[in-house]
């Protein structure tokens, strides 16, 4: 995996895939999770309105033949999970052919988050599945925004974990690593990446994608330096390896600076990476527009 192959957004030349639901700060289309299956792109993303007007009210499922023009075909809404808000979903097809959607749901009246699994034979049936909580969190920590990969004979997951000792610090986040034999019952293995004091990611880090290439792994992650940068994170890289024990070792942040939107306050986050059969890569991400809203964008990298 060379530096020239790193799937980082350039912003210029990107295509807007989904517009925000409203033209206002706090209105977002983004937090994408994309896969390519049988020549069809499947995309899960979150729609959000400002706090007090709906927050993350839906995760939408859409499909496309060209990776740019998407047709929504299903959605799940926050009310179905007794949730104040939904955040980034994780969409994938398991090795057995079944489809999974891991949904991040906020517990009403708290800063707590949990992750719920929907599973079905087809992506169209996912909203009809019976939800199962697979990452409950607890009274000390909220868990959300999972990145899920099946590699080396087992399931691997990286999730954003937030401390809940006080509301003042609930925006802080580390990326924690877990493994599973089935993608349902998870065992925590430790911290994959934490913020670095004095750096652009000091306040917290959240994995957005993990690309596995043999024994090497590349993570694209969201980070912020201060609490004021919450919701406007930038994107950086971290490098890890698969050990002889079948576990990914702790990731190390790349020393280069992050990628940001050209529009203040510069949010560019949740990069989802889709390798293509011809060796190219298509990426999807959420970015801040000139009017302060967030849009879902895509780039083709060759």
N, C-alpha and C positions, 0 to 999 in steps of 0.2 A: 504494500500500500504506500504509494509515493505521495509526496506533497502535491504534485500536479494532479493527483486523482482525488484529492480531498473535496468532498461535496459541499463546499461553502457557497452561500448565496452571494451573488454579485449585485443584486437589485436591478441594475440597468438591464433592460431587455427582458425582464420577467413579464409574465402574463397574469393578469388578475383573473382568478378562477371563481371566487365568490366575493360579492360585495357585502359590506356590513349591513345589518338590518335597518339601521338609521344612520343619518349623516350627523354624528355628534360624538364628542369624546365619551369613551366608555361603551360605545357600541362596536362590537367586534364580530367578524367572521374569521375563524382561524382554529388554532390548536389542532392541526390536521394529523391524521394517521392514514397512510395510503399503502396499498399493495397492488401488484399486477398479477392477475391470475387468468390463464387461458386467453391472453391478448386483450383482457378487459381490465381497466383501472378501477379499483374500488377505493372510495374515499370516505372517511368518517371525519366530521368536523363539528366544532361547537359554535352556536350562535348565542350572543350575549347582548344584553341591554344594560344601561347604567344601574348601579346599586339603587334600589328603590323603585326601579322600573322593570325589573324582571331578572337581572343578573344572567347567569348561564341557564337559559330556559330550555335548550334542546341540543341534542346530538343528532346530526343529520347524516344519513347514508346516501351516497350518490355513486354513479358509475359513468364511465366514459370509454370510448374506443381510441381516442387520441391523447388522453391525459390532460386535456385543457377544457373541453366543453363537457360539463357534467350534468347528468340528469338525476335529481334527487328521487329516491324510490321508497324511502322509509325514514322514520325518525323516532327517537325516544325523548320523552320530556321529563323535566325535573319532578313533576307531581307523581310520576309513576314510581319514584324511588323515595317518596316522602323526603324530598331534598329541597334545600334553599337554593341550590345552584349546581349545575353540572360543569365539569371542566373537561380536560382533554381525554377523549376516548382512545383506546388502543384496539385496532381492527386487524385480524389475521385469520388465515386458514391454517388449521392444525395439520400435522402430518397424516392424520386419519381422514382428512377431507372435510371435517366439520368446521364451521365458522364460529369465531369467538369475537365478542365485543366486551372489553373491560371498560366499565363506566366509572368515572370519578364523581362521587356524590357528596355534597355538603350536608352535615347534620343540622337540622333547623335550630336556630338560636344559639349556635356555638361556632367556634373556629375549627371544629373537628371535621375531618374528611375520611371517607372509606372508599374501597373499590369493590364494585359489584360486577359479576360475570353473567353475560348472556351467551347462550350456546345454541346453535341450530344447524340443520343440514344445509341451508342456503342463507345468504345474507339477507334476503327478503324476509325470512322468518325470524330474524333476530329480535325484533320488537315484541314478538309473541312468546318468547322464551321466559321461563320462570327465573327470576333473578336470584343469584347466590352471592352472598358477601364472601369474598375470598381474601381481602386484606382489610380487616376491621379497624386497625388502629386501636387506640385505647385512650384512657383519660390523660395520658402524658403526651401523646403524639397523634397527629392526623396524617393519613397516607393517601396520596393521589398521583395522577399523571404517570401511570406505569408505562414502561417500555418493555415489551415482551419478545423474547427471541428463543427459538428452539435450535440448539446446536450441541454437538458432542454428546448426543444421546439423552439430553435432558432439557428442561425448561429453565430459562434464565430471565430474571426480572429486575429492573432498576426502577425505583419509585422515589418520588419526592416526599420527604418526611419532614413535618413541621412540629416544633415543640409547642406544647400547650400550657406551659407553666404560667404564662401571662399573655393578655391580648397584645401587649406592647411588643412582644418578641415572636408572635405567632406567624409573622411573615418570613422568619428565618427558615432556611431549608438546607438539608443535605440530601445527597442521593445515596440511598441504601440499596444493597444487593441481596437478592434472594434466589433460591433454586427450588425446583419441584420436579417430581417424577411425572406429573400429569397436568401441570398448569393450573391446578385448583388448590391443592394443599402446599403451602409455601414454607420454606425454612430460611430465616434471615441469616446471612453470612457475614454481614458487617458493612461498614461504610465504603462505598466505591469512590466518592469524591465529596470534599467539603470546600467551603469558601477559603480563600487565602487572604490573611490580614494585609491591608494596604493595597490590594489589587482590585481590579474591576469587578471581581466576583466575590468580594469579601462578605457580603450580607447573606449570600446563599447561592446554591447551584442546583440545577434540575436537568437530568438527562432528557434529551428529546429524541435521539436515535442512537442505536449502536449497530455499527456495520462490522461483521465478523469476516475476516479474510484469513483462513487457516488458523494459526495460533495467535494472530494479531487481531486487535479490536480497536476501532475508532469510534469515539462517542462525540456527537455534537450536543452541546449542553447550553442551557440558558443560565445567565448569571447577572447579579446586580450588586452594586457596591453599597447602597443605602436603602433604607426602608422607603424613601421617597421614590425610588425607581421600581417599586412593586408594580407589576403589570406592564413594565416597559423594559424588560430584560434584553440583553444583547446575546449574541451567539458566539461561543468559542469551541475549541477542540480539546479532547483529552485522549490519551493513548493508554491502552491496557493490553494484557496478554492472557491467553488461556493456559493454565498450568497443567502439570501432569495429573493433578487430582481432578481435572475436569471443571475447575472453577476459574472464573476470570479474576485475575489479581487486581489490586487497587489501581485505579486509573491515575495518571499524572496529567495535570493541565498543561497544554501547550503554552509556551511563553509568549507567543505572539498575541497581539491585541485582538479584541472581538470584532465581529461584523455588526453594524447597526443600520437602521433605516436612515436615509438622509434627512428625514423630517423629525424635528424635535417632538417628544423627548427621545426618539431614536429606537423605539421598540422593534426588535427583529428576533423572533423566537419560535419554538416548537418546530424545528426543521425535521421533516419526514423524508427519508431517503428511499428511493425505489430504483434498484439496479435493473437495467434493461438487457435483453438478450444480446443486443449488438455491442455491448460494452459501454454504452452511454449510461447516464444516470439522470433521472428526473427527481427534482426535489420540490417539496411544498413547504410553505412556511407562512407565519402570520407577521404582518408588518404594519407600522404606524404610517398613516397617510398625512398629507399636508393639513387636513381638517381635524386631525386628532383621532379619527376613527381608525379601526384596524381592518385590513382586508387580507384575504387568503390569496397567496401568490404562488406561481410555479415557474421553475426554470429547467431547461434541458441542458445538461452539461456533457460535453463530448471530450 
